[in-house]
Amino acid sequence: MSKHHKKIEQLNSEIAASGLDPQHKTYAVDVLGEVDEITNGHADKIQGITDAMLALTGYMIRRDIILQDTHSKQIESMRGMVTSHADTCPLADQIPALVMEAMKSEATRDDGSVPGQAVVSGHGIKAKADPWTTRIVAVAAVACFAFASYIVKTIMGGA
């Protein structure tokens, strides 16, 4: 048994124990089969290497297709969650106004302690930086609050 054969067996075991979908596992095992055949003596090594390269290229292409399908499903799921959130969040109709308020110059004020810095505060939280950074922090806080309310209401069942 060659050192390559031991590595191939180990990889096959890892593939079998993995959470990869069955189709993905089959592709990976096929590539390893090509490599195993070349390692253990192939009549035409150059042709064997070509066969293994083709198997590897096919595996990579199929993996990309599988990942693209998964990614597309994730995007659709996210669209559904955003739509659901817009329909059910108690703050959904207020968020545009909250963001606009955060962006207004009145939402940040010069606290006088450091020239050129502004402070924005709310709900016991205070951020101090240049005016645009404080506006960004305020908008991010609104977004985080809205997302947190969505998680609590939708995912955690309103806990």
C-alpha positions in Angstrom: 0.0 0.0 0.0 1.5 3.3 -1.1 1.6 6.4 1.0 -0.8 8.0 -1.5 -3.3 5.1 -1.1 -3.3 5.7 2.7 -4.1 9.4 2.1 -6.8 8.6 -0.4 -8.4 6.2 2.1 -8.3 8.9 4.8 -9.8 11.5 2.5 -12.6 9.0 1.4 -13.3 8.4 5.1 -13.5 12.2 5.7 -15.8 12.6 2.8 -18.1 9.8 4.0 -18.2 11.3 7.5 -18.8 14.9 6.2 -22.1 16.7 5.9 -21.7 17.2 2.1 -24.7 16.4 0.1 -24.7 12.9 -1.6 -24.1 14.3 -5.1 -21.1 16.3 -3.8 -19.7 13.3 -2.0 -19.9 11.2 -5.2 -18.0 13.8 -7.2 -15.3 14.0 -4.6 -14.9 10.2 -4.4 -14.8 10.0 -8.2 -11.9 12.4 -8.3 -10.0 10.5 -5.6 -10.7 7.3 -7.6 -9.0 8.8 -10.6 -6.0 9.8 -8.5 -5.9 6.3 -6.9 -5.9 4.6 -10.2 -2.9 6.7 -11.4 -1.0 6.2 -8.1 -1.4 2.4 -8.2 -0.1 2.0 -11.7 -1.7 3.2 -14.9 -0.6 1.9 -18.2 -0.3 5.5 -19.6 0.7 7.9 -16.9 0.2 11.0 -19.0 -3.3 9.9 -20.0 -4.0 9.0 -16.4 -2.9 12.5 -15.3 -5.1 14.0 -18.0 -8.0 11.9 -16.8 -7.4 13.0 -13.2 -7.2 16.7 -14.3 -10.5 16.3 -16.1 -12.1 14.7 -13.1 -10.8 17.5 -10.9 -12.0 20.2 -13.2 -15.4 18.6 -13.4 -15.6 18.4 -9.7 -14.7 22.1 -9.3 -17.3 23.1 -11.9 -20.0 20.9 -10.3 -19.1 22.3 -6.8 -19.5 25.9 -8.2 -22.9 24.9 -9.6 -24.0 23.5 -6.3 -22.7 26.5 -4.4 -24.5 28.9 -6.9 -27.8 27.0 -6.3 -27.3 27.2 -2.6 -26.5 30.9 -2.8 -29.6 31.6 -4.9 -31.7 29.8 -2.3 -30.2 31.9 0.4 -30.9 35.1 -1.5 -34.5 34.1 -2.0 -34.8 33.2 1.7 -33.4 36.6 2.7 -35.8 38.3 0.4 -38.7 36.4 2.1 -37.4 37.4 5.5 -37.1 41.1 4.5 -40.6 41.1 3.1 -42.0 39.4 6.2 -40.2 41.9 8.4 -41.6 44.8 6.4 -45.1 43.3 6.9 -44.8 42.4 10.6 -42.3 44.8 12.3 -44.0 47.3 14.5 -41.3 49.8 13.7 -41.3 49.2 9.9 -43.3 52.3 9.1 -41.2 54.4 11.6 -37.8 53.3 10.3 -37.6 55.8 7.4 -38.4 58.6 9.8 -35.9 57.4 12.4 -33.1 57.2 9.8 -33.9 60.6 8.5 -33.9 62.0 12.0 -30.5 60.3 12.6 -29.2 62.0 9.4 -30.4 65.5 10.3 -27.9 67.8 11.7 -30.2 68.2 14.8 -29.6 64.5 15.6 -26.0 65.3 16.3 -24.8 68.3 18.2 -21.4 69.8 19.0 -20.9 69.1 22.7 -18.2 71.8 22.9 -15.6 69.5 24.6 -13.6 68.8 21.4 -13.7 71.1 18.4 -15.1 69.4 15.3 -16.6 66.5 17.2 -20.3 65.9 17.7 -22.2 63.6 20.0 -25.4 61.6 19.4 -27.1 59.9 22.2 -30.2 57.9 22.9 -31.5 55.2 25.2 -28.5 55.7 27.4 -25.9 55.3 24.7 -23.6 58.1 23.6 -21.3 58.3 20.6 -18.8 61.0 20.2 -16.8 61.6 16.9 -16.9 63.7 13.9 -20.4 64.7 12.8 -20.6 62.2 9.9 -19.4 59.3 12.0 -22.0 60.0 14.6 -24.7 60.1 11.9 -23.5 56.7 10.6 -23.5 55.3 14.1 -27.1 56.6 14.6 -28.3 55.0 11.4 -26.5 51.8 12.2 -28.1 51.8 15.7 -31.6 52.2 14.1 -30.8 49.3 11.7 -29.5 47.1 14.5 -32.6 47.9 16.7 -34.9 47.0 13.8 -33.1 43.8 13.1 -33.1 42.8 16.8 -36.8 43.5 17.0 -37.3 41.3 13.9 -35.3 38.4 15.5 -37.1 38.6 18.8 -40.5 38.8 17.1 -40.1 36.4 14.2 -37.4 33.9 15.0 -37.7 33.7 18.8 -41.5 33.9 18.7 -41.8 37.2 20.5 -39.8 36.1 23.6 
